[in-house]
């Protein structure tokens, strides 16, 4: 049984962040904290700690229940943390997230998008937020 795990590994393994690189960058930019104190990616997290995570401009709170080193399915990851995020913040996050995962629709026979169209699509989807960078600079 694990006693301590690197913070970036744990955030990635319980699926709070999509990739370990995004989790590492969030830690480096001060978006992951304990009691208002920013943490490094190499911080060794233990059970019962409460993490404050700023993701996509939203303030989320998680309590570490179980430690994982390897990424597992969402069903197995869910009991490893307790979501302590206030309900109003979760409502804002869910309303923002709805519809973000769907692929765009193109007219039949239109072919692949050109480079210019691709850039417009990327701008519309706002991939800077997807990569863990806030527009606000937080």
C-alpha positions, 0 to 999 in steps of 0.5 A: 500500500502506497504512503506517498505519491507525486502530486502530478502523477496522482492528479493524472491517475485519478483523471483530474487532468487529461495528461500528466504534462498538463497536470505538471504544468498546472502545478508549476504555474501555481494552480494546485494548492494546499491551504493557499500554498502553491505546490510543485509537481514533485510534492508527495501527496498523502491521504486525507489532504485537501487540494485546491485545483484551478482548472479552466478558470474554475476553483475545484477542491478534492480530498485525497482518499486513496493513492494511485500511481497508474492511471485507471478507469474513471469508475476505479478512479472515482472512489480515490478522491472526494469532491469538496467543490461547492455546488455553485462552482460545480454548476458553473463548470458543468454548464461550461463543459456541456458540448465541448467534447463533440466533434464539429459537423461538416457538410457532406462532400466538403472534404477536409478543412483547409489550414485556414479553416482548421485555425478558425475551428481551433480558435472557436474551440479555444484550445488554449483552455484545453491545454490547461492555460487560463485566458486570465493568466491564472 
